[in-house]
Amino acid sequence: MFRSRQCRTRNEKEKIVLIAQDSSERTKTKFQKLCKENQTECLIIGDIETLSKSIGKVNKAIIGIEEENIAKQIQKINYGGESIG
């Protein structure tokens, strides 16, 4: 469901990719390019600590969401739609 490995983006399985705002410019550019090539939505949101805690990991700047329903909820919240809960 949640992936933080770079190779997954190349397999086009992600519905949405989350990039931490405080990740390096090189990382942001690399993943934005991969997302564009694979026609996957990419959001620059939160910070590394917040994204890492959300999946129970440490020091993860990129999170790929494969589950379509979760991706839709993230998009809805990000674009000012209804909030969860």
C-alpha positions in Angstrom: 0.0 0.0 0.0 2.6 2.6 1.0 6.0 2.4 -0.7 9.1 4.5 -0.2 11.3 2.8 -2.7 12.4 4.7 -5.8 12.0 1.7 -8.2 8.2 1.6 -7.7 7.6 4.9 -9.5 9.2 3.5 -12.6 6.7 0.6 -12.6 3.7 3.0 -12.8 1.9 1.4 -9.8 1.5 4.6 -7.7 -1.7 6.6 -8.0 0.0 9.5 -6.2 3.5 10.4 -5.0 4.1 12.6 -2.0 7.3 14.5 -1.8 8.4 16.3 1.4 8.9 20.0 1.1 12.2 19.9 2.9 13.7 17.2 0.6 16.6 18.2 -1.6 16.0 20.0 -4.9 17.6 17.1 -6.7 15.2 14.6 -5.1 12.2 16.8 -5.9 13.2 17.3 -9.5 14.0 13.6 -10.0 10.6 12.4 -8.8 8.6 15.2 -10.4 10.2 14.1 -13.7 9.4 10.5 -13.1 5.8 11.3 -12.2 5.4 13.4 -15.3 6.8 10.6 -17.5 4.5 8.0 -15.9 1.5 10.4 -15.7 1.3 10.1 -11.9 0.1 12.9 -9.7 2.8 14.3 -7.5 2.3 16.5 -4.5 5.0 18.4 -2.6 3.5 18.4 0.9 4.6 18.2 4.6 8.1 17.6 5.8 10.3 14.5 6.0 9.5 13.9 9.7 5.7 14.1 9.1 5.7 11.9 6.0 8.0 9.3 7.8 5.7 9.2 10.9 2.7 8.7 8.7 4.0 5.3 7.5 5.9 4.4 10.7 9.3 4.8 9.1 12.3 7.1 9.7 13.8 9.6 7.2 11.5 9.1 4.2 11.2 12.0 1.8 9.1 10.2 -0.8 6.0 8.1 -0.4 4.2 6.4 -3.2 0.5 5.6 -2.7 -0.7 2.6 -4.6 -4.2 2.3 -3.1 -6.6 4.3 -5.3 -9.1 5.2 -2.5 -6.4 6.5 -0.2 -4.9 8.6 -3.1 -8.4 10.1 -3.8 -8.8 11.1 -0.2 -5.4 12.7 -0.1 -6.3 14.6 -3.3 -9.6 15.7 -1.9 -8.1 17.0 1.3 -5.2 18.7 -0.6 -7.5 20.5 -3.0 -9.9 21.8 -0.4 -12.5 19.0 -0.4 -14.0 17.3 2.6 -11.8 16.3 5.4 -11.6 12.7 6.7 -13.1 12.1 10.1 
